[in-house]
Each structure stands twice: as C-alpha cells, then as structure tokens.
Amino acid sequence: MANTKKNQQQKKQPGGTPATVAATRAGVAFTVYSYEHDPAAASYGEEAARALGIDPAQVFKTLVAEVDGALTVAVVPVSGSLDLKALAAAVGGKRATLADPALAERTTGYVRGGISPIGQRKRLATVIDASAGEHATVCVSAGRRGLEIELAPADLVTLTEAVLARVSRG
C-alpha cells in the first residue's frame, strides 16, 4: 500500500478520532490507514481506494440521507451508488433524499469526505449495504479525510447498531 501509514489497534490512542476511540472502547480489532488527501479529489471514497490499493468494492462511503424527514446513515461501496428507494424501504420509510451536507456535518460531528459511520455525535439509524458481508474486512472513513479504518463487517454492524440491506446499485 504505497503512500500509506498503517497503525494497528492500541490500548490507548492519543489524538484518535471518535471512530477509533469508539472501536477501541468496544474492544473491536481494527487497522487504521492514513494517506495524503488531495483536496482536488472528485470522490473521497475512490481516492481512498486508490491510495490504499484496495478494491473499491471493499471500501465503503458514508452518506447521510433524510428518510421521511429523519436523518439516516447509508454505508455503501464506493464502487456503487446509493439506491434511495431501497434505503427508505430498509428503514420502513417511503421517501429518501440526500441530506444537506451542512446538516450532515453538524449532526455527525464529522466533515464531508470524512464522515464515519462510527462514533457520530448523534446516533442515527444506519443501514450498511449487504455486500459488506461478502468481505472478510471492509474500510470506512475513520473520521477525517485521509484516514480509513478497516474492520470486520460484523463489528461495523455492532458498532453502528446497523441493519444490513441491499441499498447500493452498480
């Protein structure tokens, strides 16, 4: 993995993000990868996959949507796109739209391009695309641009209290 720095889980993580702190507190095994973020990158998730040399189907992006007015988190592979109808159905709603980015940032406590599904300021209903279960591990944002956390899909589900459903296309 060129241009990356790999840090194994440690008991204490000074300067960690809320995501890494939450994973550590839960006793979850994880690996953190950092890479030099390019501010001109068109897609944060694709940039992460490329920088880490990982299949984009194994790197997941975190999107915040509104389902019938309630903020909901969708975690989908960067190789695909979010199916808003499927997301609404997964949480028993009727209509979903992507949330305003400023609202997503304020609610999660993370900045766009660095929103992690783990350790958010306010716990939101979360749906992880079922394709995550096809991998031994997946990567999601660790809470800032240029930082990814790799962990088992089951641990991601546990940490986020998520449901698994097909919410991605492509």
Buried (B, 14 or more C-beta within 10 A) or exposed (E): EEEBEEBEBEEEBEEBBBBBBBBBEEEBEBBBBBBEBEEEBEEBBBBBBBBBEBEBBBBBBBBBBBBEEEBBBBBBBBBBBBBBBBBBBBBEBEEBEBBEEEEBBEBBBBBBBBBBBBBBEEEBBBBBBBBBEEBEBBBBBBBBBBBBBBBBBEBBBEBBEBBBBBBBEE
